[in-house]
């Protein structure tokens, strides 16, 4: 049971880092929204989104993890687009 608790603690630590990184990413997204608004660029850029997904999936050496990473980043980008739209209103 001690091993399970240690592993769960490790997951908790990773989760804390993930949350901090997501906060940082969303702060950058807000800056992107302001820049797009100033230049008249659209919120959704399918070429950029495909490139981001390809890049992050390519970073994953274990092919078993690639679909999960793609799904997570798709969700992150969907949330980023919602945040951008909210900031542009």
N, C-alpha and C positions, 0 to 999 in steps of 0.2 A: 504494500500500500504506500510506503514511503516513496517508492520509485514513481508511482502514478502521481503523487502529490508534487514531486519535483518536476515532472513533465508538464503538469498543469501550470505550475509556477512559471516555467519557461514560456509556455503559450501566453500566459498573462503578460509577461514582459514583452514578447513580440507584439501582442495586441496594443500595448501602450505605445510602442514605437510606430506601429502602423497608424494609430490615431493621430499622433503628432505629425507624421508625414502627410496624412490626408488633409489635416488642417493647413499645413504649409502649401499643399497642392491647390486647395480651394482658395487660399489667399492669392495665389498666382492667377488662378482662374478669374478672380474678380478684377485683377489688373488687366488680364486679357480682354475681359468684357469692356472695360473702359477704353482700351486701345481700339477694339473693333468698333465700338460706338463712334469714336472720333473719326475713324477712317471709313465708316459705312460698311464694313465687312460683315458678312452673315455670321450668325452664331454657329451654324452647322457647316463644317468643311469635311465632306466625306473622304477626300483624298488624305487629309491630315489624320482623320480617324483611322483609316485603313493602315497608314504608315505607323501610327502609334501601336496599334494592335500587333502588327507584324514584328515591330521592334521588340516589344515586351515578350511576345511568345518566343521569339528567337533567343531571348536571354535565358530561357528555361531549358536547361540541358536534359532534364528528365521529361521525356515525351508524355508520360502519364499525367504530368501536372499541367501540360500546355492548355488543354481545354478549360481547366478551372481558372487558370491565369487569364485566358481570353475572356471568360465570362465575368470575372471580377473587374477587369479593366473596362469591359463594355459597360458594366454598371457604374463604375466610377465616371466614365465619360458621359453617360446619360445624366448622372447627377450634376456634373459640371455644366452641361448644356442648360439644364433647368436653372441652375444658379445664375448663369450668364443671362438667360432670358429675364429672370427676376430683376437682376441688376440693371438691365436695359429698359425696364418699364418705368 
